[in-house]
Amino acid sequence: MLLTRQSLKPVRPVLNIAAMIDVVFLLLIFFMCTISFEAVDKDLSAQIPQVSGDPSEESDFEPIRIELRLTEAEAEGIGSEVLVFCDGLKCSGYGEMAEMLSQRRAIADIPVIISGEDEIDYENLVRVMDICYEIGFSRVAFSAK
């Protein structure tokens, strides 16, 4: 008996497409069932500290109240201007507010209470707080309406 040597051809791997499709559909069903469509991540939850007691009892001076409001155009979504009020007086901007605060800081370390409307960005509130700390106020708080 004469044996001949046959050349071995490499076997091409075969992918089982049916199994891959099953796995893809199982993953798709899993992600569809576990995803939540709530916009939780876009909201920044800020826990504003609650003030206990009257801050005016701690010093001889009334606290400085800074209020941020939107202009009429901003409330309608047209402009982007924020009005700054320091103790009820309208300031032309953050620079004038800083000047008023530095004059009051020369007298004493008076408590500062920052409040704003619901639509005010946190960026503006933090900017006012940074200005207060740069001037030297050590007692700065937020007020929720």
DAHUFEN-V877409 format. One record per residue. N is the residue number from 0. RES is the residue in three letters. SS is DSSP state (alpha for helix, beta for strand, coil for the rest). Layout:
n;res;ss
N;RES;SS
N;RES;SS
This chain:
n;res;ss
0;MET;coil
1;LEU;coil
2;LEU;coil
3;THR;coil
4;ARG;coil
5;GLN;coil
6;SER;coil
7;LEU;coil
8;LYS;coil
9;PRO;coil
10;VAL;coil
11;ARG;coil
12;PRO;coil
13;VAL;coil
14;LEU;coil
15;ASN;coil
16;ILE;alpha
17;ALA;alpha
18;ALA;alpha
19;MET;alpha
20;ILE;alpha
21;ASP;alpha
22;VAL;alpha
23;VAL;alpha
24;PHE;alpha
25;LEU;alpha
26;LEU;alpha
27;LEU;alpha
28;ILE;alpha
29;PHE;alpha
30;PHE;alpha
31;MET;alpha
32;CYS;alpha
33;THR;alpha
34;ILE;coil
35;SER;coil
36;PHE;coil
37;GLU;coil
38;ALA;coil
39;VAL;coil
40;ASP;coil
41;LYS;coil
42;ASP;coil
43;LEU;coil
44;SER;coil
45;ALA;coil
46;GLN;coil
47;ILE;coil
48;PRO;coil
49;GLN;coil
50;VAL;coil
51;SER;coil
52;GLY;coil
53;ASP;coil
54;PRO;alpha
55;SER;alpha
56;GLU;alpha
57;GLU;coil
58;SER;coil
59;ASP;coil
60;PHE;coil
61;GLU;coil
62;PRO;coil
63;ILE;beta
64;ARG;beta
65;ILE;beta
66;GLU;beta
67;LEU;beta
68;ARG;beta
69;LEU;beta
70;THR;coil
71;GLU;alpha
72;ALA;alpha
73;GLU;alpha
74;ALA;alpha
75;GLU;coil
76;GLY;coil
77;ILE;coil
78;GLY;coil
79;SER;coil
80;GLU;coil
81;VAL;beta
82;LEU;beta
83;VAL;beta
84;PHE;beta
85;CYS;beta
86;ASP;coil
87;GLY;coil
88;LEU;beta
89;LYS;beta
90;CYS;beta
91;SER;coil
92;GLY;coil
93;TYR;alpha
94;GLY;alpha
95;GLU;alpha
96;MET;alpha
97;ALA;alpha
98;GLU;alpha
99;MET;alpha
100;LEU;alpha
101;SER;alpha
102;GLN;alpha
103;ARG;alpha
104;ARG;alpha
105;ALA;alpha
106;ILE;alpha
107;ALA;coil
108;ASP;coil
109;ILE;coil
110;PRO;coil
111;VAL;beta
112;ILE;beta
113;ILE;beta
114;SER;beta
115;GLY;beta
116;GLU;coil
117;ASP;coil
118;GLU;coil
119;ILE;coil
120;ASP;coil
121;TYR;alpha
122;GLU;alpha
123;ASN;alpha
124;LEU;alpha
125;VAL;alpha
126;ARG;alpha
127;VAL;alpha
128;MET;alpha
129;ASP;alpha
130;ILE;alpha
131;CYS;alpha
132;TYR;alpha
133;GLU;alpha
134;ILE;alpha
135;GLY;coil
136;PHE;coil
137;SER;coil
138;ARG;coil
139;VAL;beta
140;ALA;beta
141;PHE;beta
142;SER;beta
143;ALA;coil
144;LYS;coil
